[in-house]
Amino acid sequence: MLRFYFVIILSLPFIIFYLCKAGYIEKHTDAYTEKDRYKVAQSAISVLKRNGFIHTDVYGTENLPAEGGYVMYANHQGKYDALGIISGHPTPCTVMIDDKRSHPIVTTQFITLLKGIRLDKSDMREQFKTIMDVIAQVKSGRRVIIFPEGGYYRNRNMVHEFLPGAFKCSIKSKSPIVPVALIDSYKPFELNSLRRVKTQVHFLTPIFYEDYKEMTTKEIADLTRNRIVDAINKVVLP
C-alpha cells in the first residue's frame, strides 16, 4: 500500500483538479460524450501511472472486436486491475464493481465518470436489475469489464475459479466474450515498495456467441478461465 499512499500524496493537486472536472462533467452530462469522459479517465490513469512508477505493456488490441458491444472477463489481482485494462483499451469501456468498494473518494468519482456499474451483492433483487441493465448496455454497444472471480484474494498470478453466473451478461446479450489476462497487476498496490513495476494486459482472442451458445455457463466460465491461465503460464512459466 506504500505506493498507493505515495501516489495519492504526490498527485494531490491533480486529484483535486480531477475531482472538480469529474463533478463539472456530471453536472453538465449532456455536453460530454462517452468518448470525452473516457479521455478524462485515461488522462487521470496516465498521471497515476507516471507518479507511481508503473508501466503497463498491452498486447492483443488487434483482437478486440471493431464494432458492437462485448464483455471483457479478466482475472482479478488487486486495485490496479481495471486501471491497467482501461489504460490500454483504445475505445470507451466501463467496469462492473462491487458497490461496497465503489464509494471511497476518487473511486466513486472515477466510476461515475465512466458511468460504471455498481453491483449490490447484498440484495438479490438489485443484482438481477443490475445484470439486466448490463445486458441492455452491451446490446446497445457498450464494452464492459467484469471480474468473474468475484473479488481478489492476494492470489497474485494464480487464478481462482470463475463464477458461472457472471457469464449471463454475455449469453443474454449474445455478445462476444473477450478474455483478458492480467500479469503482475498486483504489484503496484500490494508490494510495499516504490521501485518501478511493470504489469501486462493481454486481450485474448474473442469467443463469439456462435462458439458458446450450446455450452452451459459453467463450461463457458471454464473455457474463459483456461484461456487466461494458459496465457499467464506462457509468460510466468517459460
C-alpha positions in Angstrom: 0.0 0.0 0.0 3.1 2.3 0.3 2.9 3.2 -3.4 -0.9 3.8 -3.2 -0.5 6.5 -0.5 2.7 7.9 -2.2 0.7 8.3 -5.5 -2.2 10.0 -3.7 0.1 12.5 -1.9 2.2 13.2 -5.0 -0.8 13.6 -7.2 -2.9 15.6 -4.8 -3.0 18.8 -6.9 -4.1 16.8 -10.0 -6.6 14.8 -7.9 -8.2 18.0 -6.8 -8.4 19.2 -10.4 -9.7 15.8 -11.5 -12.4 15.7 -8.8 -13.6 19.2 -9.8 -13.5 18.2 -13.5 -15.5 15.0 -12.9 -18.0 16.9 -10.8 -18.4 19.5 -13.6 -18.9 16.8 -16.2 -21.6 15.2 -14.0 -23.4 18.5 -13.7 -23.2 19.1 -17.5 -23.5 15.5 -18.6 -25.3 16.3 -21.8 -22.3 18.3 -23.0 -19.9 15.4 -22.8 -19.9 12.2 -24.8 -18.8 8.8 -23.6 -15.6 9.4 -25.5 -15.0 12.7 -23.7 -15.5 11.0 -20.3 -13.1 8.2 -21.3 -10.4 10.6 -22.3 -10.5 12.3 -18.9 -10.4 8.9 -17.2 -7.4 7.7 -19.2 -5.7 11.0 -18.6 -6.1 10.5 -14.8 -4.8 7.0 -15.0 -1.8 8.2 -17.0 -0.9 10.7 -14.2 -1.2 8.0 -11.5 0.9 5.6 -13.5 3.7 8.2 -14.1 3.7 9.3 -10.4 3.6 5.7 -9.2 6.4 4.5 -11.4 4.0 2.0 -13.1 4.4 0.8 -16.6 1.9 -1.5 -18.4 2.6 -3.4 -21.5 -0.5 -4.1 -23.5 -0.9 -6.9 -26.0 -3.7 -8.1 -28.3 -5.6 -4.9 -29.0 -6.0 -6.2 -32.6 -8.2 -9.0 -31.1 -10.8 -6.5 -29.8 -14.0 -6.6 -31.9 -14.1 -3.5 -34.1 -17.9 -2.9 -33.7 -20.6 -3.6 -31.2 -20.7 -4.3 -27.5 -18.8 -7.1 -25.7 -17.8 -8.2 -22.2 -14.2 -8.5 -21.1 -13.7 -11.1 -18.4 -10.4 -10.7 -16.6 -8.6 -12.4 -13.7 -8.6 -10.2 -10.6 -5.4 -9.4 -8.7 -5.9 -6.0 -7.0 -6.8 -2.3 -7.1 -4.9 -1.6 -10.3 -6.6 -4.2 -12.5 -9.3 -2.0 -14.0 -6.9 0.9 -14.4 -4.5 -1.3 -16.3 -7.2 -2.5 -18.7 -8.7 0.9 -19.3 -5.3 2.5 -19.9 -4.7 0.0 -22.7 -8.2 -0.3 -24.1 -8.4 2.1 -27.1 -12.2 2.8 -27.1 -14.5 3.7 -24.3 -15.4 0.9 -21.9 -16.7 0.7 -18.3 -16.4 -1.7 -15.4 -18.7 -3.6 -13.0 -17.6 -3.1 -9.4 -18.8 -4.3 -6.0 -21.0 -1.5 -4.7 -19.2 -1.6 -1.3 -15.8 -1.0 -3.0 -17.1 1.8 -5.2 -17.7 4.7 -2.7 -14.2 5.8 -1.4 -13.3 9.3 -2.6 -11.7 9.3 -6.1 -13.0 5.8 -6.7 -16.6 6.9 -6.7 -15.9 9.9 -9.0 -14.0 7.5 -11.3 -16.9 5.1 -11.5 -19.4 7.9 -12.0 -17.2 9.4 -14.8 -17.2 6.1 -16.7 -20.9 5.5 -15.9 -19.7 2.3 -14.2 -22.0 -0.4 -12.9 -22.3 -0.9 -9.2 -23.3 -4.4 -8.1 -25.0 -4.7 -4.7 -24.1 -8.2 -3.6 -26.3 -8.0 -0.5 -29.6 -7.6 -2.4 -30.6 -10.4 -4.9 -33.3 -8.2 -6.5 -30.9 -5.4 -7.1 -28.4 -7.8 -8.5 -30.9 -9.1 -11.0 -31.8 -5.5 -12.0 -28.1 -4.7 -12.5 -27.4 -7.7 -14.6 -30.4 -6.9 -16.8 -29.1 -3.3 -17.1 -25.6 -4.6 -18.2 -27.2 -6.9 -20.8 -29.1 -3.9 -22.2 -26.0 -1.8 -22.3 -23.9 -4.4 -24.0 -26.7 -4.9 -26.6 -26.6 -1.2 -27.3 -22.9 -1.3 -28.0 -21.1 -0.7 -24.6 -17.9 -2.6 -23.6 -17.9 -3.8 -20.0 -15.1 -5.2 -17.8 -16.2 -8.0 -15.4 -14.0 -9.8 -12.9 -15.7 -13.3 -12.6 -13.6 -14.4 -9.6 -15.9 -12.2 -7.5 -13.0 -10.5 -5.8 -9.3 -10.6 -5.3 -7.5 -12.7 -2.6 -3.8 -11.8 -2.8 -3.6 -14.7 -5.3 -1.1 -12.8 -7.5 -0.7 -14.6 -10.8 -2.8 -17.6 -9.7 -6.4 -17.6 -11.0 -9.4 -18.7 -8.8 -12.4 -20.4 -10.3 -14.8 -18.2 -12.3 -18.4 -17.7 -11.1 -20.6 -19.1 -13.9 -23.3 -16.5 -13.2 -21.0 -13.7 -14.4 -21.4 -15.0 -17.9 -25.1 -14.5 -18.2 -24.4 -10.9 -19.3 -22.8 -12.3 -22.5 -25.2 -15.2 -23.0 -28.3 -13.0 -22.8 -26.8 -10.2 -24.9 -25.4 -12.7 -27.4 -22.2 -10.7 -27.4 -18.5 -11.7 -27.8 -16.5 -12.7 -24.7 -13.1 -11.2 -24.6 -10.8 -13.0 -22.1 -8.3 -10.6 -20.5 -5.1 -12.0 -18.9 -3.6 -9.7 -16.2 0.0 -10.4 -15.2 1.7 -8.8 -12.2 -1.2 -6.4 -11.8 -1.0 -7.0 -8.0 2.5 -5.3 -7.9 1.6 -1.6 -8.0 -0.5 -1.6 -4.8 0.3 -4.8 -3.0 4.1 -4.7 -2.8 5.4 -2.4 -0.1 7.9 -0.7 -2.4 8.3 2.4 -4.6 10.5 0.6 -7.1 9.4 0.8 -10.7 7.0 -2.0 -11.6 5.8 -3.5 -14.9 2.4 -5.1 -15.4 0.9 -6.8 -18.5 -2.6 -6.7 -20.1 -3.3 -9.4 -22.7 -6.5 -9.0 -24.7 -7.1 -12.6 -26.0 -8.9 -13.9 -29.0 -12.7 -13.4 -28.5 -15.2 -16.2 -28.0 -18.2 -15.4 -30.2 -21.8 -16.3 -29.4 -21.9 -18.9 -32.2 -19.0 -20.7 -30.5 -20.5 -20.9 -27.0 -24.3 -20.7 -27.4 -24.7 -24.5 -26.9 -22.5 -24.5 -23.7 -23.5 -24.2 -20.1 -22.5 -21.2 -18.0 -20.0 -23.5 -16.2 -18.5 -24.7 -19.4 -18.2 -21.1 -20.7 -16.6 -20.0 -17.4 -14.1 -22.8 -17.5 -13.2 -22.2 -21.2 -12.6 -18.5 -20.5 -10.6 -19.2 -17.4 -8.5 -21.8 -19.1 -7.6 -19.4 -21.9 -6.5 -16.8 -19.3 -4.5 -19.3 -17.3 -2.7 -20.6 -20.5 -1.8 -17.0 -21.5 -0.4 -16.3 -18.0 1.5 -19.5 -17.8 3.2 -18.8 -21.2 4.7 -15.7 -19.6 5.4 -16.6 -16.0 6.3 -20.3 -16.6 8.7 -20.1 -19.6 
